Amino acid sequence: MNKEVLIIEANREGYSIEQAENERTAITVGELMRLLEDFDEDTKIYISNDRGYTYGSVTERRIHEEWVEDESEGEA
């Protein structure tokens, strides 16, 4: 029996958030919410690493807010 799961493919793009932003800008919470609204609310979410070589689950404890220095502030 097949079951629907949602896979988010993760890419390592740097050793800091700034390096990852230089590679590609991340989507916003609002954009993610719009993408998720088409899925059944009971659909499990997993992260695919290394092109599907390994997987991890998304849990509430692993979602958290951090504050990072905005290096673009003060630039003229």
C-alpha positions as CSV (number, residue, x, y, z in Angstrom):
1,M,0.0,0.0,0.0
2,N,1.4,3.4,-0.9
3,K,1.1,6.5,1.3
4,E,1.7,10.1,0.4
5,V,4.7,11.8,2.0
6,L,6.1,15.2,1.3
7,I,9.9,15.3,0.6
8,I,11.9,18.5,0.9
9,E,15.2,18.1,-0.9
10,A,18.0,19.8,1.1
11,N,21.2,21.1,-0.3
12,R,24.3,22.1,1.5
13,E,25.1,25.5,0.2
14,G,27.6,26.9,2.7
15,Y,28.9,27.0,6.2
16,S,26.8,30.0,7.2
17,I,23.4,31.5,6.4
18,E,25.1,34.3,4.6
19,Q,26.8,31.7,2.3
20,A,23.5,30.0,1.6
21,E,21.8,33.3,0.8
22,N,24.5,34.1,-1.7
23,E,23.8,30.8,-3.5
24,R,20.0,31.1,-3.6
25,T,17.5,33.1,-1.5
26,A,15.3,30.9,0.7
27,I,11.5,31.0,0.5
28,T,9.5,32.8,3.1
29,V,7.2,31.3,5.7
30,G,4.3,32.6,3.7
31,E,5.5,31.0,0.5
32,L,6.0,27.7,2.3
33,M,2.5,27.9,3.8
34,R,1.0,28.4,0.3
35,L,3.0,25.4,-1.0
36,L,1.8,23.2,1.8
37,E,-1.9,24.1,1.6
38,D,-2.4,21.6,-1.3
39,F,-1.3,18.7,0.9
40,D,-3.5,16.7,3.3
41,E,-2.9,18.0,6.8
42,D,-1.9,14.5,8.0
43,T,0.9,14.2,5.3
44,K,4.3,13.5,6.9
45,I,7.2,15.7,6.0
46,Y,10.8,14.4,5.5
47,I,14.1,16.0,4.4
48,S,16.1,14.3,1.7
49,N,19.8,14.8,2.0
50,D,22.6,14.0,-0.5
51,R,20.1,13.4,-3.4
52,G,18.1,10.8,-1.5
53,Y,21.0,8.9,0.0
54,T,19.8,9.7,3.5
55,Y,16.5,11.1,5.0
56,G,15.5,12.9,8.1
57,S,12.1,13.7,9.6
58,V,10.8,17.2,10.4
59,T,9.6,17.5,14.0
60,E,8.2,20.4,16.0
61,R,11.3,20.4,18.2
62,R,13.6,20.9,15.2
63,I,11.8,24.0,14.1
64,H,13.1,27.1,15.8
65,E,13.8,30.8,15.3
66,E,17.3,32.2,15.3
67,W,18.5,35.8,14.9
68,V,21.5,36.4,12.7
69,E,23.3,39.6,11.9
70,D,22.1,41.2,8.7
71,E,25.3,42.1,6.9
72,S,23.5,44.3,4.4
73,E,22.5,46.8,7.2
74,G,24.5,49.9,7.0
75,E,25.5,49.5,3.4
76,A,24.8,52.6,1.3
